Amino acid sequence: MSVNLAKSKIIGLTGGIATGKSTVSSYLIGKGYIVIDSDKIVHHLWVSHQLMIKQVKLAFSLNNQQDLRKQVADIVFGDLEKLNQLNQIVHPFVFEEIDKQLKLYKEEKIIFIDMPLLFEINYQSHCDKTWLVYAPRETQLNRMLTRDNLTENEALKRINAQMSIEEKKNLATKVIDNDGSMKHLYKQIDKLLDEEENEE
């Protein structure tokens, strides 16, 4: 599954819900870095990868084409066994596509892989380092209430469905604190990039 890239440093970029990972990812792209987006890969697979779609349909006894992803989401929601079954089908296709893109960008000094479930699926073992975009639980909650128009119970349910941000913080190589201003956020990223670029 892993790709041997002598030149490239692979950095896994992750976060929790409403911690600002997408903001960091966009900033990195704006600075000219390659960011492989696992969510975009998954979305593309659901639309166009006929073999994966066929396997999912067989596994969950689905025949029609009507919003297949939503049907599957309804089936696996709250059912860990079925979610694991789905992940066993989908993840190998995602990893295969990531590997293709890593080969495509093999001349880059640094490649970021944006992956929300990086630690949950142990993908950090395929990365040289991991960056976590961090915001405390209270900030996550407040952002979701403001941004997503959710009730507190709905927001907490989504936060609790993920690995704790504090647990992720303990696993990460570097932590980017996103509980302040954008200026503060960008300053941290620039400092980390400078360290990575100058590391022997």
Secondary structure, DSSP 4 states (H G I P E B T S, - for coil): -----SSPEEEEEEE-TTS-HHHHHHHHHHTT-EEEEHHHHHHHHHHH-HHHHHHHHHHHT----TTHHHHHHHHHTT-HHHHHHHHHHHHHHHHHHHHHHHHHTTT-SEEEEE-TTTTTTTGGGG-SEEEEEE--HHHHHHHHHHHS---HHHHHHHHHTSPPHHHHHHH-SEEEE-SS-HHHHHHHHHHHHHHHHH--
